[in-house]
């Protein structure tokens, strides 16, 4: 594992405790794009690795993107984002708090509310104005919401779901009367939080699923980081003489159709 040192040159003790619990046996005190380069190519003291995973700033994300192919990576992650689906039954106080929980990450973070209720839209906007006054990262939240936040009112939940699938958010909250009915309808999201009492910070800190998630619409084709990310597959093929003899003419025909006569010859020489 790599982690940047504190100003005194020591590692963060909370991170070291987490590393110990996770079974990490080597920790290198470095971070940023330079850490990605060291891991990808190796140095005198840092071993070359096969895969680099984990979040970072724009420099880390860019370094991972540039080095994909030298090593494998989990995904190219951008600023944090949340999309909340809400019907008439939702609580605007909860919605406002959840939207701001992601807006406080970064001035480039995105917080979107998609609802079928104009009342919910109006009351949530008012709640944001009220609650933000007491928050320590007020300036970041306000800039994030001003530039990248939006409230969208849809005619019905089918259109709201369609919009959510199109945006493919990193975090998707379903604050609806029957949230479980949307399982199977919401195809594109990094992590889905069902119901009014499954707020996004629950997934950040406690619920259990990995929290390295695809952003910027890449949930359309990327999955969250998981144990599956470390599974590598190979194919194994075994034919007997009789099995190959049965199919040899078809294989030769395919090869010759493609104009690859050496491929065809590899089969032919076995049966001359």
TIMI-795043 format. One record per residue (C-alpha): residue in one letter; x, y, z. Coordinates in Angstrom, 2 decimals, always signed. Layout:
<pt><rest>A</rest><xx>X</xx><yy>Y</yy><zz>Z</zz></pt>
...
end
This chain:
<pt><rest>X</rest><xx>+0.00</xx><yy>+0.00</yy><zz>+0.00</zz></pt>
<pt><rest>X</rest><xx>+1.11</xx><yy>+3.57</yy><zz>-0.59</zz></pt>
<pt><rest>X</rest><xx>+0.00</xx><yy>+6.54</yy><zz>+1.47</zz></pt>
<pt><rest>X</rest><xx>+1.47</xx><yy>+10.04</yy><zz>+1.65</zz></pt>
<pt><rest>X</rest><xx>+3.25</xx><yy>+10.95</yy><zz>+4.89</zz></pt>
<pt><rest>X</rest><xx>+2.16</xx><yy>+13.76</yy><zz>+7.17</zz></pt>
<pt><rest>X</rest><xx>+4.21</xx><yy>+16.96</yy><zz>+7.35</zz></pt>
<pt><rest>X</rest><xx>+6.36</xx><yy>+15.41</yy><zz>+10.08</zz></pt>
<pt><rest>X</rest><xx>+7.24</xx><yy>+12.51</yy><zz>+7.78</zz></pt>
<pt><rest>X</rest><xx>+5.15</xx><yy>+9.97</yy><zz>+9.69</zz></pt>
<pt><rest>X</rest><xx>+2.18</xx><yy>+8.00</yy><zz>+8.37</zz></pt>
<pt><rest>X</rest><xx>-1.38</xx><yy>+8.78</yy><zz>+9.46</zz></pt>
<pt><rest>X</rest><xx>-2.03</xx><yy>+6.45</yy><zz>+12.43</zz></pt>
<pt><rest>X</rest><xx>-5.66</xx><yy>+5.83</yy><zz>+11.46</zz></pt>
<pt><rest>X</rest><xx>-4.59</xx><yy>+4.69</yy><zz>+7.98</zz></pt>
<pt><rest>X</rest><xx>-1.91</xx><yy>+2.45</yy><zz>+9.49</zz></pt>
<pt><rest>X</rest><xx>-4.47</xx><yy>+0.88</yy><zz>+11.82</zz></pt>
<pt><rest>X</rest><xx>-6.78</xx><yy>+0.18</yy><zz>+8.87</zz></pt>
<pt><rest>X</rest><xx>-3.86</xx><yy>-1.28</yy><zz>+6.90</zz></pt>
<pt><rest>X</rest><xx>-2.99</xx><yy>-3.59</yy><zz>+9.80</zz></pt>
<pt><rest>X</rest><xx>-6.59</xx><yy>-4.81</yy><zz>+10.11</zz></pt>
<pt><rest>X</rest><xx>-6.72</xx><yy>-5.41</yy><zz>+6.35</zz></pt>
<pt><rest>X</rest><xx>-3.55</xx><yy>-7.50</yy><zz>+6.45</zz></pt>
<pt><rest>X</rest><xx>-1.28</xx><yy>-5.11</yy><zz>+4.54</zz></pt>
<pt><rest>X</rest><xx>+2.34</xx><yy>-6.19</yy><zz>+5.05</zz></pt>
<pt><rest>X</rest><xx>+4.23</xx><yy>-3.38</yy><zz>+3.26</zz></pt>
<pt><rest>X</rest><xx>+3.48</xx><yy>+0.35</yy><zz>+3.33</zz></pt>
<pt><rest>X</rest><xx>+5.36</xx><yy>+2.94</yy><zz>+1.29</zz></pt>
<pt><rest>X</rest><xx>+5.13</xx><yy>+6.57</yy><zz>+2.37</zz></pt>
<pt><rest>X</rest><xx>+4.44</xx><yy>+8.28</yy><zz>-0.94</zz></pt>
<pt><rest>X</rest><xx>+1.47</xx><yy>+9.60</yy><zz>-2.86</zz></pt>
<pt><rest>X</rest><xx>+0.34</xx><yy>+11.45</yy><zz>-5.95</zz></pt>
<pt><rest>X</rest><xx>+1.26</xx><yy>+10.83</yy><zz>-9.57</zz></pt>
<pt><rest>X</rest><xx>+4.84</xx><yy>+10.01</yy><zz>-8.54</zz></pt>
<pt><rest>X</rest><xx>+3.61</xx><yy>+7.10</yy><zz>-6.43</zz></pt>
<pt><rest>X</rest><xx>+1.62</xx><yy>+5.76</yy><zz>-9.39</zz></pt>
<pt><rest>X</rest><xx>+4.75</xx><yy>+5.97</yy><zz>-11.58</zz></pt>
<pt><rest>X</rest><xx>+6.90</xx><yy>+4.23</yy><zz>-8.96</zz></pt>
<pt><rest>X</rest><xx>+4.41</xx><yy>+1.37</yy><zz>-8.66</zz></pt>
<pt><rest>X</rest><xx>+4.01</xx><yy>+1.02</yy><zz>-12.42</zz></pt>
<pt><rest>X</rest><xx>+7.71</xx><yy>+0.96</yy><zz>-13.32</zz></pt>
<pt><rest>X</rest><xx>+9.37</xx><yy>+0.00</yy><zz>-10.04</zz></pt>
<pt><rest>X</rest><xx>+12.32</xx><yy>+1.69</yy><zz>-8.33</zz></pt>
<pt><rest>X</rest><xx>+15.26</xx><yy>+0.52</yy><zz>-6.23</zz></pt>
<pt><rest>X</rest><xx>+13.02</xx><yy>+0.35</yy><zz>-3.20</zz></pt>
<pt><rest>X</rest><xx>+9.50</xx><yy>+0.00</yy><zz>-4.65</zz></pt>
<pt><rest>X</rest><xx>+8.58</xx><yy>-3.24</yy><zz>-6.44</zz></pt>
<pt><rest>X</rest><xx>+6.85</xx><yy>-3.09</yy><zz>-9.82</zz></pt>
<pt><rest>X</rest><xx>+3.20</xx><yy>-4.08</yy><zz>-9.48</zz></pt>
<pt><rest>X</rest><xx>+0.61</xx><yy>-5.48</yy><zz>-11.89</zz></pt>
<pt><rest>X</rest><xx>-2.42</xx><yy>-3.48</yy><zz>-10.82</zz></pt>
<pt><rest>X</rest><xx>-3.00</xx><yy>-0.08</yy><zz>-9.18</zz></pt>
<pt><rest>X</rest><xx>-6.32</xx><yy>+0.66</yy><zz>-7.47</zz></pt>
<pt><rest>X</rest><xx>-7.72</xx><yy>+3.35</yy><zz>-5.26</zz></pt>
<pt><rest>X</rest><xx>-8.95</xx><yy>+6.94</yy><zz>-5.46</zz></pt>
<pt><rest>X</rest><xx>-6.94</xx><yy>+10.13</yy><zz>-5.82</zz></pt>
<pt><rest>X</rest><xx>-6.97</xx><yy>+13.66</yy><zz>-7.14</zz></pt>
<pt><rest>X</rest><xx>-6.88</xx><yy>+14.68</yy><zz>-10.81</zz></pt>
<pt><rest>X</rest><xx>-3.11</xx><yy>+14.09</yy><zz>-10.97</zz></pt>
<pt><rest>X</rest><xx>-3.45</xx><yy>+10.55</yy><zz>-9.66</zz></pt>
<pt><rest>X</rest><xx>-6.36</xx><yy>+9.83</yy><zz>-12.01</zz></pt>
<pt><rest>X</rest><xx>-4.41</xx><yy>+11.19</yy><zz>-14.99</zz></pt>
<pt><rest>X</rest><xx>-1.31</xx><yy>+9.17</yy><zz>-14.07</zz></pt>
<pt><rest>X</rest><xx>-3.38</xx><yy>+5.99</yy><zz>-13.81</zz></pt>
<pt><rest>X</rest><xx>-4.98</xx><yy>+6.71</yy><zz>-17.19</zz></pt>
<pt><rest>X</rest><xx>-1.57</xx><yy>+7.29</yy><zz>-18.84</zz></pt>
<pt><rest>X</rest><xx>-0.12</xx><yy>+4.11</yy><zz>-17.35</zz></pt>
<pt><rest>X</rest><xx>-3.04</xx><yy>+1.83</yy><zz>-18.19</zz></pt>
<pt><rest>X</rest><xx>-1.48</xx><yy>-0.88</yy><zz>-20.31</zz></pt>
<pt><rest>X</rest><xx>+1.79</xx><yy>-0.76</yy><zz>-18.40</zz></pt>
<pt><rest>X</rest><xx>-0.30</xx><yy>-1.90</yy><zz>-15.45</zz></pt>
<pt><rest>X</rest><xx>-3.97</xx><yy>-2.60</yy><zz>-14.97</zz></pt>
<pt><rest>X</rest><xx>-6.12</xx><yy>-0.10</yy><zz>-13.05</zz></pt>
<pt><rest>X</rest><xx>-9.52</xx><yy>-0.22</yy><zz>-11.41</zz></pt>
<pt><rest>X</rest><xx>-11.07</xx><yy>+2.83</yy><zz>-13.11</zz></pt>
<pt><rest>X</rest><xx>-10.50</xx><yy>+6.52</yy><zz>-13.85</zz></pt>
<pt><rest>X</rest><xx>-12.36</xx><yy>+8.30</yy><zz>-11.09</zz></pt>
<pt><rest>X</rest><xx>-13.34</xx><yy>+11.95</yy><zz>-11.14</zz></pt>
<pt><rest>X</rest><xx>-14.92</xx><yy>+14.27</yy><zz>-8.54</zz></pt>
<pt><rest>X</rest><xx>-17.54</xx><yy>+12.80</yy><zz>-6.22</zz></pt>
<pt><rest>X</rest><xx>-21.19</xx><yy>+12.85</yy><zz>-7.25</zz></pt>
<pt><rest>X</rest><xx>-24.63</xx><yy>+11.94</yy><zz>-5.95</zz></pt>
<pt><rest>X</rest><xx>-28.02</xx><yy>+11.64</yy><zz>-7.59</zz></pt>
<pt><rest>X</rest><xx>-31.11</xx><yy>+11.36</yy><zz>-5.41</zz></pt>
<pt><rest>X</rest><xx>-34.39</xx><yy>+9.98</yy><zz>-6.78</zz></pt>
<pt><rest>X</rest><xx>-37.31</xx><yy>+11.23</yy><zz>-4.72</zz></pt>
<pt><rest>X</rest><xx>-41.09</xx><yy>+10.97</yy><zz>-4.91</zz></pt>
<pt><rest>X</rest><xx>-43.75</xx><yy>+12.86</yy><zz>-2.96</zz></pt>
<pt><rest>X</rest><xx>-43.10</xx><yy>+10.77</yy><zz>+0.17</zz></pt>
<pt><rest>X</rest><xx>-39.48</xx><yy>+11.95</yy><zz>+0.60</zz></pt>
<pt><rest>X</rest><xx>-38.29</xx><yy>+14.22</yy><zz>+3.41</zz></pt>
<pt><rest>X</rest><xx>-36.73</xx><yy>+17.45</yy><zz>+2.03</zz></pt>
<pt><rest>X</rest><xx>-34.62</xx><yy>+17.80</yy><zz>+5.18</zz></pt>
<pt><rest>X</rest><xx>-33.01</xx><yy>+14.42</yy><zz>+4.49</zz></pt>
<pt><rest>X</rest><xx>-32.58</xx><yy>+15.14</yy><zz>+0.79</zz></pt>
<pt><rest>X</rest><xx>-30.80</xx><yy>+18.44</yy><zz>+1.38</zz></pt>
<pt><rest>X</rest><xx>-28.44</xx><yy>+16.89</yy><zz>+3.93</zz></pt>
<pt><rest>X</rest><xx>-27.59</xx><yy>+13.98</yy><zz>+1.62</zz></pt>
<pt><rest>X</rest><xx>-26.93</xx><yy>+16.20</yy><zz>-1.38</zz></pt>
<pt><rest>X</rest><xx>-24.56</xx><yy>+18.36</yy><zz>+0.65</zz></pt>
<pt><rest>X</rest><xx>-22.77</xx><yy>+15.31</yy><zz>+2.05</zz></pt>
<pt><rest>X</rest><xx>-21.20</xx><yy>+14.89</yy><zz>-1.39</zz></pt>
<pt><rest>X</rest><xx>-20.99</xx><yy>+18.56</yy><zz>-2.34</zz></pt>
<pt><rest>X</rest><xx>-18.62</xx><yy>+19.14</yy><zz>+0.57</zz></pt>
<pt><rest>X</rest><xx>-15.99</xx><yy>+16.84</yy><zz>-1.00</zz></pt>
<pt><rest>X</rest><xx>-14.90</xx><yy>+19.19</yy><zz>-3.73</zz></pt>
<pt><rest>X</rest><xx>-15.89</xx><yy>+22.37</yy><zz>-5.55</zz></pt>
<pt><rest>X</rest><xx>-16.15</xx><yy>+20.14</yy><zz>-8.64</zz></pt>
<pt><rest>X</rest><xx>-18.46</xx><yy>+17.62</yy><zz>-6.93</zz></pt>
<pt><rest>X</rest><xx>-21.93</xx><yy>+17.11</yy><zz>-8.37</zz></pt>
<pt><rest>X</rest><xx>-25.20</xx><yy>+16.90</yy><zz>-6.39</zz></pt>
<pt><rest>X</rest><xx>-28.41</xx><yy>+16.23</yy><zz>-8.35</zz></pt>
<pt><rest>X</rest><xx>-31.98</xx><yy>+15.78</yy><zz>-7.19</zz></pt>
<pt><rest>X</rest><xx>-34.45</xx><yy>+14.16</yy><zz>-9.58</zz></pt>
<pt><rest>X</rest><xx>-38.01</xx><yy>+14.22</yy><zz>-8.30</zz></pt>
<pt><rest>X</rest><xx>-41.59</xx><yy>+13.98</yy><zz>-9.46</zz></pt>
<pt><rest>X</rest><xx>-42.74</xx><yy>+16.66</yy><zz>-7.00</zz></pt>
<pt><rest>X</rest><xx>-42.37</xx><yy>+20.41</yy><zz>-7.39</zz></pt>
<pt><rest>X</rest><xx>-43.08</xx><yy>+20.76</yy><zz>-3.67</zz></pt>
<pt><rest>X</rest><xx>-40.19</xx><yy>+18.44</yy><zz>-2.82</zz></pt>
<pt><rest>X</rest><xx>-37.95</xx><yy>+20.41</yy><zz>-5.20</zz></pt>
<pt><rest>X</rest><xx>-38.81</xx><yy>+23.75</yy><zz>-3.62</zz></pt>
<pt><rest>X</rest><xx>-38.58</xx><yy>+22.58</yy><zz>-0.02</zz></pt>
<pt><rest>X</rest><xx>-35.27</xx><yy>+20.79</yy><zz>-0.61</zz></pt>
<pt><rest>X</rest><xx>-33.78</xx><yy>+23.94</yy><zz>-2.10</zz></pt>
<pt><rest>X</rest><xx>-34.87</xx><yy>+25.90</yy><zz>+0.95</zz></pt>
<pt><rest>X</rest><xx>-33.44</xx><yy>+23.25</yy><zz>+3.28</zz></pt>
<pt><rest>X</rest><xx>-30.07</xx><yy>+23.45</yy><zz>+1.55</zz></pt>
<pt><rest>X</rest><xx>-30.00</xx><yy>+27.20</yy><zz>+2.13</zz></pt>
<pt><rest>X</rest><xx>-30.88</xx><yy>+26.71</yy><zz>+5.78</zz></pt>
<pt><rest>X</rest><xx>-28.63</xx><yy>+23.76</yy><zz>+6.66</zz></pt>
<pt><rest>X</rest><xx>-25.50</xx><yy>+24.93</yy><zz>+4.84</zz></pt>
<pt><rest>X</rest><xx>-25.12</xx><yy>+27.89</yy><zz>+7.18</zz></pt>
<pt><rest>X</rest><xx>-24.02</xx><yy>+25.63</yy><zz>+10.03</zz></pt>
<pt><rest>X</rest><xx>-21.59</xx><yy>+23.44</yy><zz>+8.05</zz></pt>
<pt><rest>X</rest><xx>-17.81</xx><yy>+23.81</yy><zz>+8.25</zz></pt>
<pt><rest>X</rest><xx>-17.27</xx><yy>+23.41</yy><zz>+4.49</zz></pt>
<pt><rest>X</rest><xx>-19.96</xx><yy>+25.93</yy><zz>+3.59</zz></pt>
<pt><rest>X</rest><xx>-17.91</xx><yy>+27.68</yy><zz>+0.90</zz></pt>
<pt><rest>X</rest><xx>-17.06</xx><yy>+24.44</yy><zz>-0.92</zz></pt>
<pt><rest>X</rest><xx>-20.67</xx><yy>+23.23</yy><zz>-0.74</zz></pt>
<pt><rest>X</rest><xx>-22.08</xx><yy>+26.47</yy><zz>-2.09</zz></pt>
<pt><rest>X</rest><xx>-19.66</xx><yy>+26.59</yy><zz>-5.01</zz></pt>
<pt><rest>X</rest><xx>-20.24</xx><yy>+22.93</yy><zz>-5.83</zz></pt>
<pt><rest>X</rest><xx>-24.02</xx><yy>+23.29</yy><zz>-5.81</zz></pt>
<pt><rest>X</rest><xx>-23.94</xx><yy>+26.58</yy><zz>-7.73</zz></pt>
<pt><rest>X</rest><xx>-21.80</xx><yy>+25.17</yy><zz>-10.54</zz></pt>
<pt><rest>X</rest><xx>-22.63</xx><yy>+21.46</yy><zz>-10.59</zz></pt>
<pt><rest>X</rest><xx>-25.85</xx><yy>+21.03</yy><zz>-8.60</zz></pt>
<pt><rest>X</rest><xx>-29.31</xx><yy>+20.86</yy><zz>-10.10</zz></pt>
<pt><rest>X</rest><xx>-32.88</xx><yy>+19.91</yy><zz>-9.17</zz></pt>
<pt><rest>X</rest><xx>-34.88</xx><yy>+18.29</yy><zz>-11.97</zz></pt>
<pt><rest>X</rest><xx>-38.64</xx><yy>+17.74</yy><zz>-11.83</zz></pt>
<pt><rest>X</rest><xx>-39.89</xx><yy>+14.85</yy><zz>-13.99</zz></pt>
<pt><rest>X</rest><xx>-43.44</xx><yy>+14.01</yy><zz>-15.03</zz></pt>
<pt><rest>X</rest><xx>-43.29</xx><yy>+10.52</yy><zz>-13.54</zz></pt>
<pt><rest>X</rest><xx>-40.90</xx><yy>+8.02</yy><zz>-11.96</zz></pt>
<pt><rest>X</rest><xx>-40.34</xx><yy>+6.17</yy><zz>-15.24</zz></pt>
<pt><rest>X</rest><xx>-38.76</xx><yy>+9.31</yy><zz>-16.69</zz></pt>
<pt><rest>X</rest><xx>-36.84</xx><yy>+9.89</yy><zz>-13.47</zz></pt>
<pt><rest>X</rest><xx>-35.41</xx><yy>+6.36</yy><zz>-13.63</zz></pt>
<pt><rest>X</rest><xx>-34.52</xx><yy>+6.84</yy><zz>-17.29</zz></pt>
<pt><rest>X</rest><xx>-32.64</xx><yy>+10.02</yy><zz>-16.40</zz></pt>
<pt><rest>X</rest><xx>-30.79</xx><yy>+8.29</yy><zz>-13.56</zz></pt>
<pt><rest>X</rest><xx>-29.71</xx><yy>+5.45</yy><zz>-15.84</zz></pt>
<pt><rest>X</rest><xx>-28.51</xx><yy>+7.95</yy><zz>-18.42</zz></pt>
<pt><rest>X</rest><xx>-26.45</xx><yy>+9.94</yy><zz>-15.90</zz></pt>
<pt><rest>X</rest><xx>-25.03</xx><yy>+6.77</yy><zz>-14.29</zz></pt>
<pt><rest>X</rest><xx>-24.04</xx><yy>+8.44</yy><zz>-10.99</zz></pt>
<pt><rest>X</rest><xx>-21.38</xx><yy>+7.34</yy><zz>-8.55</zz></pt>
<pt><rest>X</rest><xx>-23.89</xx><yy>+7.34</yy><zz>-5.66</zz></pt>
<pt><rest>X</rest><xx>-27.62</xx><yy>+6.88</yy><zz>-6.24</zz></pt>
<pt><rest>X</rest><xx>-30.14</xx><yy>+7.30</yy><zz>-3.44</zz></pt>
<pt><rest>X</rest><xx>-33.71</xx><yy>+6.09</yy><zz>-3.90</zz></pt>
<pt><rest>X</rest><xx>-35.84</xx><yy>+8.08</yy><zz>-1.47</zz></pt>
<pt><rest>X</rest><xx>-39.21</xx><yy>+6.73</yy><zz>-2.52</zz></pt>
<pt><rest>X</rest><xx>-42.18</xx><yy>+5.12</yy><zz>-0.81</zz></pt>
<pt><rest>X</rest><xx>-41.31</xx><yy>+1.64</yy><zz>-2.10</zz></pt>
<pt><rest>X</rest><xx>-37.58</xx><yy>+1.77</yy><zz>-2.90</zz></pt>
<pt><rest>X</rest><xx>-37.18</xx><yy>-1.97</yy><zz>-3.43</zz></pt>
<pt><rest>X</rest><xx>-39.45</xx><yy>-1.85</yy><zz>-6.49</zz></pt>
<pt><rest>X</rest><xx>-36.66</xx><yy>-0.02</yy><zz>-8.34</zz></pt>
<pt><rest>X</rest><xx>-34.19</xx><yy>-2.87</yy><zz>-7.94</zz></pt>
<pt><rest>X</rest><xx>-33.77</xx><yy>-4.20</yy><zz>-11.46</zz></pt>
<pt><rest>X</rest><xx>-34.84</xx><yy>-0.91</yy><zz>-13.05</zz></pt>
<pt><rest>X</rest><xx>-31.76</xx><yy>+1.08</yy><zz>-12.04</zz></pt>
<pt><rest>X</rest><xx>-29.01</xx><yy>-0.35</yy><zz>-14.21</zz></pt>
<pt><rest>X</rest><xx>-26.24</xx><yy>+2.24</yy><zz>-14.06</zz></pt>
<pt><rest>X</rest><xx>-24.85</xx><yy>+3.38</yy><zz>-10.71</zz></pt>
<pt><rest>X</rest><xx>-21.75</xx><yy>+2.80</yy><zz>-8.66</zz></pt>
<pt><rest>X</rest><xx>-23.59</xx><yy>+2.21</yy><zz>-5.38</zz></pt>
<pt><rest>X</rest><xx>-27.36</xx><yy>+2.32</yy><zz>-4.78</zz></pt>
<pt><rest>X</rest><xx>-28.84</xx><yy>+3.36</yy><zz>-1.42</zz></pt>
<pt><rest>X</rest><xx>-32.43</xx><yy>+2.23</yy><zz>-0.93</zz></pt>
<pt><rest>X</rest><xx>-34.85</xx><yy>+4.12</yy><zz>+1.29</zz></pt>
<pt><rest>X</rest><xx>-34.89</xx><yy>+7.18</yy><zz>+3.52</zz></pt>
<pt><rest>X</rest><xx>-32.67</xx><yy>+5.57</yy><zz>+6.15</zz></pt>
<pt><rest>X</rest><xx>-29.84</xx><yy>+4.46</yy><zz>+3.86</zz></pt>
<pt><rest>X</rest><xx>-27.98</xx><yy>+7.77</yy><zz>+3.40</zz></pt>
<pt><rest>X</rest><xx>-24.78</xx><yy>+7.87</yy><zz>+1.35</zz></pt>
<pt><rest>X</rest><xx>-22.42</xx><yy>+8.30</yy><zz>+4.37</zz></pt>
<pt><rest>X</rest><xx>-23.68</xx><yy>+4.90</yy><zz>+5.57</zz></pt>
<pt><rest>X</rest><xx>-21.90</xx><yy>+3.39</yy><zz>+2.57</zz></pt>
<pt><rest>X</rest><xx>-18.84</xx><yy>+5.59</yy><zz>+3.09</zz></pt>
<pt><rest>X</rest><xx>-18.17</xx><yy>+4.44</yy><zz>+6.61</zz></pt>
<pt><rest>X</rest><xx>-20.15</xx><yy>+1.50</yy><zz>+7.83</zz></pt>
<pt><rest>X</rest><xx>-22.43</xx><yy>-0.61</yy><zz>+5.61</zz></pt>
<pt><rest>X</rest><xx>-19.64</xx><yy>-2.64</yy><zz>+4.05</zz></pt>
<pt><rest>X</rest><xx>-19.56</xx><yy>-2.35</yy><zz>+0.24</zz></pt>
<pt><rest>X</rest><xx>-16.34</xx><yy>-1.07</yy><zz>-1.29</zz></pt>
<pt><rest>X</rest><xx>-16.37</xx><yy>+2.66</yy><zz>-1.74</zz></pt>
<pt><rest>X</rest><xx>-14.04</xx><yy>+3.02</yy><zz>-4.73</zz></pt>
<pt><rest>X</rest><xx>-16.77</xx><yy>+3.74</yy><zz>-7.29</zz></pt>
<pt><rest>X</rest><xx>-17.05</xx><yy>+4.75</yy><zz>-10.95</zz></pt>
<pt><rest>X</rest><xx>-17.83</xx><yy>+8.42</yy><zz>-11.64</zz></pt>
<pt><rest>X</rest><xx>-18.58</xx><yy>+10.74</yy><zz>-14.57</zz></pt>
<pt><rest>X</rest><xx>-21.07</xx><yy>+8.35</yy><zz>-16.15</zz></pt>
<pt><rest>X</rest><xx>-18.59</xx><yy>+5.47</yy><zz>-16.29</zz></pt>
<pt><rest>X</rest><xx>-20.93</xx><yy>+3.31</yy><zz>-14.18</zz></pt>
<pt><rest>X</rest><xx>-22.41</xx><yy>+2.46</yy><zz>-17.61</zz></pt>
<pt><rest>X</rest><xx>-19.43</xx><yy>+0.15</yy><zz>-18.14</zz></pt>
<pt><rest>X</rest><xx>-17.35</xx><yy>+0.11</yy><zz>-14.92</zz></pt>
<pt><rest>X</rest><xx>-18.15</xx><yy>-1.70</yy><zz>-11.67</zz></pt>
<pt><rest>X</rest><xx>-17.14</xx><yy>-0.73</yy><zz>-8.14</zz></pt>
<pt><rest>X</rest><xx>-13.77</xx><yy>-2.01</yy><zz>-6.95</zz></pt>
<pt><rest>X</rest><xx>-14.23</xx><yy>-5.45</yy><zz>-5.40</zz></pt>
<pt><rest>X</rest><xx>-12.54</xx><yy>-8.82</yy><zz>-5.04</zz></pt>
<pt><rest>X</rest><xx>-13.61</xx><yy>-9.47</yy><zz>-8.64</zz></pt>
<pt><rest>X</rest><xx>-11.19</xx><yy>-6.73</yy><zz>-9.69</zz></pt>
<pt><rest>X</rest><xx>-8.31</xx><yy>-9.00</yy><zz>-8.69</zz></pt>
<pt><rest>X</rest><xx>-9.54</xx><yy>-12.06</yy><zz>-10.56</zz></pt>
<pt><rest>X</rest><xx>-7.60</xx><yy>-12.81</yy><zz>-13.78</zz></pt>
<pt><rest>X</rest><xx>-8.84</xx><yy>-15.48</yy><zz>-16.18</zz></pt>
<pt><rest>X</rest><xx>-7.19</xx><yy>-17.73</yy><zz>-18.78</zz></pt>
<pt><rest>X</rest><xx>-8.78</xx><yy>-20.20</yy><zz>-21.18</zz></pt>
<pt><rest>X</rest><xx>-7.63</xx><yy>-23.83</yy><zz>-21.42</zz></pt>
<pt><rest>X</rest><xx>-8.22</xx><yy>-25.94</yy><zz>-24.57</zz></pt>
<pt><rest>X</rest><xx>-7.68</xx><yy>-29.68</yy><zz>-24.99</zz></pt>
<pt><rest>X</rest><xx>-8.69</xx><yy>-31.70</yy><zz>-28.09</zz></pt>
<pt><rest>X</rest><xx>-7.96</xx><yy>-35.34</yy><zz>-28.72</zz></pt>
<pt><rest>X</rest><xx>-6.79</xx><yy>-36.58</yy><zz>-32.15</zz></pt>
<pt><rest>X</rest><xx>-10.31</xx><yy>-37.78</yy><zz>-32.86</zz></pt>
<pt><rest>X</rest><xx>-11.93</xx><yy>-34.52</yy><zz>-31.85</zz></pt>
<pt><rest>X</rest><xx>-9.61</xx><yy>-32.40</yy><zz>-34.02</zz></pt>
<pt><rest>X</rest><xx>-9.95</xx><yy>-34.82</yy><zz>-36.96</zz></pt>
<pt><rest>X</rest><xx>-13.72</xx><yy>-34.36</yy><zz>-36.84</zz></pt>
<pt><rest>X</rest><xx>-13.47</xx><yy>-30.54</yy><zz>-37.03</zz></pt>
<pt><rest>X</rest><xx>-10.30</xx><yy>-30.07</yy><zz>-39.10</zz></pt>
<pt><rest>X</rest><xx>-12.00</xx><yy>-29.27</yy><zz>-42.42</zz></pt>
<pt><rest>X</rest><xx>-14.14</xx><yy>-26.54</yy><zz>-40.87</zz></pt>
<pt><rest>X</rest><xx>-11.09</xx><yy>-24.99</yy><zz>-39.17</zz></pt>
<pt><rest>X</rest><xx>-9.12</xx><yy>-25.00</yy><zz>-42.44</zz></pt>
<pt><rest>X</rest><xx>-12.07</xx><yy>-23.40</yy><zz>-44.22</zz></pt>
<pt><rest>X</rest><xx>-12.23</xx><yy>-20.59</yy><zz>-41.62</zz></pt>
<pt><rest>X</rest><xx>-8.46</xx><yy>-19.98</yy><zz>-41.91</zz></pt>
<pt><rest>X</rest><xx>-8.45</xx><yy>-19.92</yy><zz>-45.70</zz></pt>
<pt><rest>X</rest><xx>-11.47</xx><yy>-17.61</yy><zz>-45.78</zz></pt>
<pt><rest>X</rest><xx>-9.44</xx><yy>-15.17</yy><zz>-43.70</zz></pt>
<pt><rest>X</rest><xx>-6.43</xx><yy>-15.63</yy><zz>-45.97</zz></pt>
<pt><rest>X</rest><xx>-4.27</xx><yy>-17.05</yy><zz>-43.19</zz></pt>
<pt><rest>X</rest><xx>-2.79</xx><yy>-20.08</yy><zz>-44.91</zz></pt>
<pt><rest>X</rest><xx>-0.24</xx><yy>-20.76</yy><zz>-42.16</zz></pt>
<pt><rest>X</rest><xx>-3.14</xx><yy>-21.16</yy><zz>-39.76</zz></pt>
<pt><rest>X</rest><xx>-4.71</xx><yy>-23.66</yy><zz>-42.13</zz></pt>
<pt><rest>X</rest><xx>-1.38</xx><yy>-25.43</yy><zz>-42.59</zz></pt>
<pt><rest>X</rest><xx>-1.06</xx><yy>-25.93</yy><zz>-38.81</zz></pt>
<pt><rest>X</rest><xx>-4.14</xx><yy>-28.16</yy><zz>-39.03</zz></pt>
<pt><rest>X</rest><xx>-3.40</xx><yy>-29.78</yy><zz>-42.42</zz></pt>
<pt><rest>X</rest><xx>+0.09</xx><yy>-31.08</yy><zz>-41.53</zz></pt>
<pt><rest>X</rest><xx>-1.35</xx><yy>-33.18</yy><zz>-38.73</zz></pt>
<pt><rest>X</rest><xx>-3.43</xx><yy>-35.24</yy><zz>-41.16</zz></pt>
<pt><rest>X</rest><xx>-1.34</xx><yy>-35.50</yy><zz>-44.34</zz></pt>
end
